[in-house]
Amino acid sequence: MEMENQDSALKAGFTVSTRHFKQAVDRNRIKRLMRESYRLQKNNLANELVMHNKKLAVFFIYTAAELPKYNEVYEKIGSALERIEKSFV
């Protein structure tokens, strides 16, 4: 039941611009990296939302013009989630 509450408390979306990445292969790779980074780091924020009885929807937009490395994406997603989490404290 707790996992269902976490899933319903926090929703996320991801997009990559076709302006910089014409091939779907590149856009899909970046979205996969973003989703995986988010999946691994979302638990703290989801727990905070459940504790405060709040719901949140976030949308990540990749705007850079070059293909990222996983470490860069992981760090940026993590810092964004931390900033959101601090707003609930």
Secondary structure, DSSP 8 states (H G I E B T S, - for coil): -HHHHHHHHEEEEEEE-TTT--SHHHHHHHHHHHHHHHHHH-HHHHHHHHHTT--EEEEEEE--SS---HHHHHHHHHHHHHHHHHTT-
